[in-house]
């Protein structure tokens, strides 16, 4: 709340037009779009489902404060879990 300026870089990617194979298979379309995002961002892909992430949130939220060694992911979990409940 004490930050007066937040810097954000936005890269607009060209639209992904699905091929005939992608139109027939939504999972293929999603995988190809995901790969385009990965290539553009230069970040690695993480094979983790939303269910696994929510389970991680529950584990992090159930620990005592001194046991919580993943402070930043725990805060992210708390925010996302709170948003999920709302």
N, C-alpha and C positions, 0 to 999 in steps of 0.2 A: 504493500500500500504506500510505501514511501518512495517508490520509483516514479519519477515524473515523465520519463521517456522509456518506451519499450521499442526495441528495434526488431523488425521482422523482415525477412527476405522472402519474397514470393516468386516462384518460378512457374509460369503458366505453360503447361504442356499442350501439344497439339491434341485434338480429339482422337480417340482411338476408335476407328471404324471397324466393327467386327467382320471377320471373314465369314464365309458360309459355314465352315466348320465351327466357328465360335458361336454363330447364331443357333446352331443345333445343339451345342454343348455349353451351358452357362459356366460350368466349372473351368473349362478350357479358356473361355473369355476372361474369367476372373483371374486365372493364373497368368495370362498374358498381360493384362492390365497391371497386375501386381509386379510383374517383371519389368514393365516399362517404368513404373514408379521407382523400383529398386535401382535400375540403371541410371535414371535421372538424378536420384539423390546420392548415389554412391554408397548407400548403406546396405548391410547384409540383410537377408531375409531371415525371419525367425519363425520357425514352425511351432506356433503356440495358438491354441484356440481360445476363444473368449471364456469358455468354461474353465480351462486351465488357469487363466488369468484371475478369474473370480475366486477360484480355489486358493490361489496364492494370496489374494486379498484377505480371505477369511483366516488363513494361517497367520498372516502378518498382524491382523487385528486382534487375534486371540493371544498373542504373546505379551508378556509383561514388558514395560518400557525398557528395562535394562537388557532384556533378551533380544530386543529388536535391533539387529545389526544392519538391516537394509533400510536406512531412514528415508532416502529419497523414493525408492519404489513403494515403500509403505505409504507415504503421503499420496503418491499417485493412485495407489489402490484405494485409499480412503476416499479420495475425490471421485474416482470412477464408480466405486460402490455406492457412494451417497447419491450420485447422479442416477444410477441404475434404479435405486429405491424410489426416487422422486417421480 
